Amino acid sequence: MHAAVYRGQSHVSVDEVTTPAIGPGEILIRVEACGVCHTDLKKIEYDLLPPPRIFGHETAGIVAAVGSSVTKYQPGDRVIVFHHIPCGKCFYCDRKLYAQCPVYKKVGVTAGFEPAGGGFAQYVRVMDWIVERGVEKIPDGVPFEIASFVEPVNTCVKAVAQCDPKPEDVVLIQGQGPIGLIFTMLFKLKGCTIVTTDTIPTRLALSKQCGATFAMDPRTDDVAAKLRSLTDGRGADMVFVATAVKGLVEEAIRSTRPGAKIMLFAQTSDKERIELSGASICVGERSLLGSYSASVDLQAESARLVFSGDLPLHLLISHRVPLDKIEFAFRLATHPGDFPGENPLKIIVNPQELAACAQ
């Protein structure tokens, strides 16, 4: 089969590799669509993990083979797969902090080499504990590219649930990339008043389509003043920081009322530093929160939101690329300014398509 293999020094090459063999309790999935996620892009661009690896974890496809003892799935089933599933028995699972579970930290889906998700390949092997609890069937009529959103939607649903918004809340969402736009869609379903910020005009326009009441450019608009004007001078009830840009957490403090909740969602780098007034948290009684990765408890709900069409996720897909154009997809997602006019959002890789072979 073909796979996009990370070879180190920020380089990925599309190579022929051995199709993974499955064992008892495992399944083999023919990958039909895999979304490009910035979590994987960071690992590639900054060489965070030793090569070789095959990344990609927003995976949708067709069951190609099943191992002995597998009864829940059969060849031909259309499925999405999560690459992390917790043990359900440890200290952290008892407290529903699944992303901190040692078993959750193990990757259970691979296309070869050290398991890393594997969705940027034509086939992936799904290990037994993932088969047991981490696979959802795709209903007929739902395109694979839409189904591939189940994992990222789960991560967003988890963060929203942690903040427990009410319909009367005024919410600021900083950043309107694919994740920020999913947050905008979810808060629209909650009935909140939504203010969004971004520096790209096309994303601001799209955020209004997705449910934002006001969409602002923080370079030219006074975001904090707008939120005070909407709340009798108080400020936002909660802020979701959906992009890792210097100064945004400080802006979140300025834009919120006492007692507000501030969710850090994109701050995944150990090198990122935030300097805040201690009194803004302590005296202001604000809650500074973090949310990372998916929740197995919300798996069925996230699948329902995606499969039902309640979220207009088709609006987020800007590019579809064959497997052997994946380096272009990565450059486009990581450095969109280098491609004027492209306006990238969610990029979907179709591993079964090879442009070079079609020519």
Rosetta blueprint (number, residue, H / E / L):
1 M L
2 H E
3 A E
4 A E
5 V E
6 Y E
7 R E
8 G E
9 Q L
10 S L
11 H E
12 V E
13 S E
14 V E
15 D E
16 E E
17 V L
18 T L
19 T L
20 P L
21 A L
22 I L
23 G L
24 P L
25 G L
26 E L
27 I E
28 L E
29 I E
30 R E
31 V E
32 E E
33 A E
34 C E
35 G E
36 V L
37 C L
38 H H
39 T H
40 D H
41 L H
42 K H
43 K H
44 I H
45 E H
46 Y L
47 D L
48 L L
49 L L
50 P L
51 P L
52 P L
53 R E
54 I L
55 F L
56 G L
57 H L
58 E E
59 T E
60 A E
61 G E
62 I E
63 V E
64 A E
65 A E
66 V E
67 G L
68 S L
69 S L
70 V L
71 T L
72 K L
73 Y L
74 Q L
75 P L
76 G L
77 D L
78 R E
79 V E
80 I E
81 V E
82 F L
83 H L
84 H L
85 I L
86 P L
87 C L
88 G L
89 K L
90 C L
91 F H
92 Y H
93 C H
94 D H
95 R L
96 K L
97 L L
98 Y H
99 A H
100 Q H
101 C L
102 P L
103 V L
104 Y L
105 K L
106 K L
107 V L
108 G L
109 V E
110 T E
111 A L
112 G L
113 F L
114 E L
115 P L
116 A L
117 G L
118 G L
119 G L
120 F L
121 A E
122 Q L
123 Y E
124 V E
125 R E
126 V E
127 M L
128 D H
129 W H
130 I H
131 V H
132 E H
133 R H
134 G L
135 V E
136 E E
137 K E
138 I L
139 P L
140 D L
141 G L
142 V L
143 P L
144 F H
145 E H
146 I H
147 A H
148 S L
149 F L
150 V H
151 E H
152 P H
153 V H
154 N H
155 T H
156 C H
157 V H
158 K H
159 A H
160 V H
161 A H
162 Q H
163 C H
164 D L
165 P L
166 K L
167 P L
168 E L
169 D L
170 V E
171 V E
172 L E
173 I E
174 Q E
175 G L
176 Q L
177 G L
178 P H
179 I H
180 G H
181 L H
182 I H
183 F H
184 T H
185 M H
186 L H
187 F H
188 K H
189 L H
190 K H
191 G L
192 C L
193 T E
194 I E
195 V E
196 T E
197 T E
198 D L
199 T L
200 I L
201 P H
202 T H
203 R H
204 L H
205 A H
206 L H
207 S H
208 K H
209 Q H
210 C L
211 G L
212 A L
213 T L
214 F E
215 A E
216 M E
217 D L
218 P L
219 R L
220 T L
221 D L
222 D L
223 V H
224 A H
225 A H
226 K H
227 L H
228 R H
229 S H
230 L H
231 T L
232 D L
233 G L
234 R L
235 G L
236 A E
237 D E
238 M E
239 V E
240 F E
241 V E
242 A L
243 T L
244 A L
245 V L
246 K L
247 G L
248 L H
249 V H
250 E H
251 E H
252 A H
253 I H
254 R H
255 S L
256 T E
257 R E
258 P E
259 G E
260 A E
261 K E
262 I E
263 M E
264 L E
265 F L
266 A L
267 Q L
268 T L
269 S L
270 D L
271 K L
272 E L
273 R L
274 I L
275 E L
276 L L
277 S L
278 G H
279 A H
280 S H
281 I H
282 C H
283 V L
284 G L
285 E L
286 R L
287 S E
288 L E
289 L E
290 G E
291 S L
292 Y L
293 S L
294 A L
295 S L
296 V H
297 D H
298 L H
299 Q H
300 A H
301 E H
302 S H
303 A H
304 R H
305 L H
306 V H
307 F H
308 S H
309 G L
310 D L
311 L L
312 P L
313 L H
314 H H
315 L H
316 L H
317 I E
318 S E
319 H E
320 R E
321 V E
322 P E
323 L H
324 D H
325 K H
326 I H
327 E H
328 F H
329 A H
330 F H
331 R H
332 L H
333 A H
334 T H
335 H L
336 P H
337 G H
338 D H
339 F L
340 P L
341 G L
342 E L
343 N L
344 P L
345 L L
346 K E
347 I E
348 I E
349 V E
350 N E
351 P L
352 Q L
353 E L
354 L L
355 A H
356 A H
357 C H
358 A H
359 Q L
